[in-house]
Amino acid sequence: MNVPYGGLFLPPALLKRLELKPDELGWENYRLADPCLLNVAARACSPGRLEGALGEKEFPARALVSYSFSPLVADPLGFLASEMEGEEPVPGPAVLPKSSGGKPLRPWAPEEREVIFRKSALPYLAEIRDRCRERLDRDSLVLVLTLRSYAGKPWNYEKERRYPRPQLNIGRLDERKTPKGLGEFLGRTFKTFNLWPELDWPHRSAYAPPELSASPRLLCCSLSFRRDLYMDEATGKLSAGAEPLVRILRTVFGLLEEQLETVIKVRYRRKHPPKPPSMIIKAAPKTKAP
């Protein structure tokens, strides 16, 4: 799991050059970043026990990578920048061209942009890549889940104005990295919890490390949640719905892991089919009369 928009940190040197007033900075961070989702994701990834119809079941810790900087420093995946520009998302670090209020942000010189990326976005992307490599070395199938969020009502900068909005969004990259069955499985699972999922709306995006994208054992998908599921959007604080969502995510992640194990077994059987039975009939051994 990776959370690209859960951080709020703004380096003081960069803060002075953003040319935004203090109240504007607060609103920008509130609209673009979501530390509440990072809180929910961290608890859903922690090890523990889950009660079910067949008793309690232990689940292991899941790898979680988060971006600690504010998207105003750099957008680590380029998704927010592309949404503001009205273009197709291109995974990779980017600088926001304007604020959510439409105010143009200062363009950085190439050498300044390189320093910003090297100190913020690139270490985050490198950590995702290294975690994936570690898992590919010991696991047959690895899934990269990108967790995002969106407001209950569309912001002014958002292209998609549809309302009401679904409670969660399942985003895909392409048929090879995000198989159709993966999105359908997640949709059916969330529906059992009376949640309203939508496929590729309002976000159509997923991230896989480009250095490992050629591996057929690496899959990717994104989950975006409407913020009123787990936070009070008026105050920006966790709501009473956060704990139920944590339990739902723990269950969904567990079911997803079981589904991936099933896919691994099917792939293994296809690659190593059982040998057909021999057509030679062996004679039964002779037995001595009593």
N, C-alpha and C positions, 0 to 999 in steps of 0.2 A: 504494500500500500504506500502511496505517496500523496502528500497534501501540499500542493504548490502555493496555495494562497492562505496559509494559516499564520503567517508571521506579520509583525508590525514594526520591526526594528528599522530605524532610519539613521544612518551614520550622521553625526553632527556636521561634518564637512559637506556632505551632500544636501543636508537639510537646508543650509544657508543658500544653496544655489538653485533650489527648486522654484523659488519665486512664488511660493504659495503662503498665504496668511495662516496663522495657527488654527483658526476655525476651519479653513479650507482643508488643511492637512488632516484634521480630525474626521471631516466628512469623507475625504478620499479614502482613508484607511477603513472607515466603517463600510463604505460601499464595496471596496475591492477586496479587502482581506476578511477572513473569518476564523478567528482563533477558537470560537466555540466548536466549529466542526473538527478542528484539530484535537480538542478535548474529547469529543465523542469518539473519534477514530482511535485515539490512543487507548481509551478504555476498552474499545471493542477488540483491539489487537493484543491486549494484555492476557497472560495465561490465567486460567481459572476453571471453574466447573459450571456446567449448564444442566439444569433440571429438565427432564423430558418424560415422555410417557413410559419409557423403559428404564427410568432411573436417572442417576446423575452420570454425566459424561465429561471427562477432562478434555480440554482443548489447549494446544500449545500456544506459545507466543508467536505472533506474526510480525514479519519485518515491516517497520514503519519508517519512512523517510519524509522529513518535513523541511520546508524552506523557511528559514527564520527571518529573512528580510521582508520588508513591505514590497508589494508589487510596484510602488513608486520608485524604488531603487532600480529594479529590473524585473521584468516578467520572465520567470525561468523557462516556461514552456511556450511563450509567445501567443497563448490563447487569448488573453485579455487584449493584447495589442491588436490582434487581428479582428477581434470583435469591435473595437473602437474604430478601426480603419474600414470595416465592412468587407474584409477579404477572407479567403479560406485560411483556417489555422495552419501555420507552418511550425511544427515542433522545433524548439530551439530558443535560446535567450533572445529577448527583445526589450527595447525601451518604449514605454508608453508614449504615443505621439501627442496625447492631450489628456486633460483631466476628465473625470466623469461629468463635470459641469460644462465641458466643451472648451475650456481654456487651454490654448496650446502650451505644451511644456517645452522647456528649452532644449533644443537639439544638442547633443553632446558631440564633441570632436571624436574622430575615430580612435585616437589614443586614449581619450577619457573613457569612452565606451568599453574599450578593451580592459582597462583597469577595473571598471565596475563589474563587468562580467566575470573577470578572473577572481575577484574577491567575494562575489555573491552567488551568481547563478551557476557557474561552472562547477564549483565544489558540490553543489546539490545534485547536479546531473551526473557527476562522476560517482557519487555515492549510490545513486540508483543503479548505474551501470555495474558497479562493483558488487552490489548485493545480488544482482541478477546473475552475474558470472559465478558467484559462490554457489548459488542455488542450482544453476545449470550443471555445475560440476558434480553435484550429488543427487539431483532430482531429475526425473524424466520429463517433467512438464512444469513450466513456470508461468505464472500469470501476474502481470503488472496491473494493478488497479489504481487509477487516478481519482481522488476524491475531491469534488468541488461543491459549490453551493450557488444558489441564486435567490434573489429576494421574492417575497410573496407577490409583490406588484413590480412591474418592470421599471428599471431606472431610465432616465432620459437618454442615456448613451446607448442603450441596448437596441439592437435592430428589431428583435422579435417583440411585438407588442401584445401578443395574444394573452387574454385573461378570461377565465381563471387559468392558472398555470398548474401543470401536473405536480404531484408531491415529490416525485423524483424522476431523474432522467438517466437512461442507459445509453452511453455514447460509444460509438464504434470507430475503428480506424479504417479497416478494409476487411474483405471476406477472408483474407489469408491470416491476418493477425487477430481478427475478432470474428471467429466463426459465427454463422447465423444461430446455431444451436446455443451458443453461450448467452447471447442477448435474450433469446426466448426463455432459457432456463431462469435467468435472473428475473425477467418480467413475471413469469408464473410464480416464482417463489415470493416475490414482494407482494403480489396480489393476494396470496394466502394470508398475509398480515393486514389485509384491507387497506393497502396503500395503492395509490394511483400512479403507475409508472408510464413513462412515454419513451419511445425509442428515438434517439438522435434529435430530441427537442427538449429544451432550448439549446442544448450544447451538442454538437456533433464533433467529438474529439476524443482521442485516446493517445497515450504516449508509450512508446517502446524505445529503449536506447538505440540510436541508429547504428552503433557498432555491433549490436547483436540482432538487428532486425532480420537478418538473413536466416537465423536459426528457426527451423520449423517447430522447435520445442518451446519457443517463447511466444506467449499470447498477451494481448493487452485489451483493456476495456476501461471505461470511466463511469463513475457513479456521481451524479450531482443531486443534491437534496434541496428542497425548498426550505428556507431558513426557519419558517414558523413551525416546522416539525420539532425543533429542539431549542429554539431561542426566542426571546421576546424581542422582536425587531424594533420596538420603540426604545428599548434600553440597551440592546446589544448583549444581554446577559442570558445565560442558560435558563431554560424554562423547565417546567415539570415533565415535558415530553422528551427530555434528553435521555433519561435513564431507560424508558421503554425502547427508544431507538437504539441505544447501546445493546440491549438484549436482542433486538431483532437482527442487528448487524452481526453479532456473535453467532447467532443461529444460521444466518444466510452464509457467512463465511465458512462455517463448518460444513453445511450442505454443499457448498461450492467445492470445497476440498475433496469431499467424497465423490462428487461428479467428475472432478479431474482425475482421481484415482481410477474411476471406471474407464475414462477415455484412455488412460495409460495402458490398462489391461487389454482394451480392444485393439489399440495400435500394436501392442506386443504380439497378440495372436495373429494379426494380419501379417506382420513381418516374420513371425516364426510359427507358421501353421503346423498343427500336429501331423505326424507322419501317418499316411493311410495304412490300414491293417494289411499284413502280408497275405497274399493270395495262396501261398503254399500251405497245404493242409498236412500237418504232421500226424504220423500214425501214433495211435495210443500205445503206450508201453505195454509189453506183454506181461502178464501176471501168471504166476505159478498156481496150478490147481491145488487146493488144500489136501 
